[in-house]
Amino acid sequence: QVQLVESGGGLVQTGDSLRLSCQASGRPFSNYGVGWFRQAPGKEREFAAAINYSGGSTRYADSVKGRFTISRDNARNAVYLQMNSLNPEDTAVYYCAAHSGAYVLLSDAAQYRHWGQGTHVTVSS
């Protein structure tokens, strides 16, 4: 079992950047594929980005492509989400999630078994 803790959220203005971190503990993090999801108030949880076990492959939702970058440091048991050019539509709770299909990039939240508690991101206009 792997435990995930997100950090780095906060209140920023349109155009600003934030870097979210997902710290893992428990089993070796390099065994897991990881994704970032987000849930805005009153909306369903949606996929943002995914990364495979090595960091060599990534996948992004169209809404964040070109602005967000997912990366990982397995030596530190961490995955990051660099978010640039933020706008109010990015306001949401951001969740880190992991699945055991280390080679696969998944966008379906139902296929992720392990979840963090979330970190709030608010972008003001």
Stockholm file with secondary structure:
# STOCKHOLM 1.0

chainA/1-125         QVQLVESGGGLVQTGDSLRLSCQASGRPFSNYGVGWFRQAPGKEREFAAAINYSGGSTRYADSVKGRFTISRDNARNAVYLQMNSLNPEDTAVYYCAAHSGAYVLLSDAAQYRHWGQGTHVTVSS
#=GR chainA/1-125 SS CEEEEEECCEEEETTCCEEEEEEEEESCGGGCEEEEEEECTTSCCEEEEEECSSSSCEEECTTTTTTEEEEEEGGGTEEEEEECSCCGGGCEEEEEEEESCTTCCCCCGGGCCEECCCEEEEEEC
#=GC SS_cons         CEEEEEECCEEEETTCCEEEEEEEEESCGGGCEEEEEEECTTSCCEEEEEECSSSSCEEECTTTTTTEEEEEEGGGTEEEEEECSCCGGGCEEEEEEEESCTTCCCCCGGGCCEECCCEEEEEEC
//
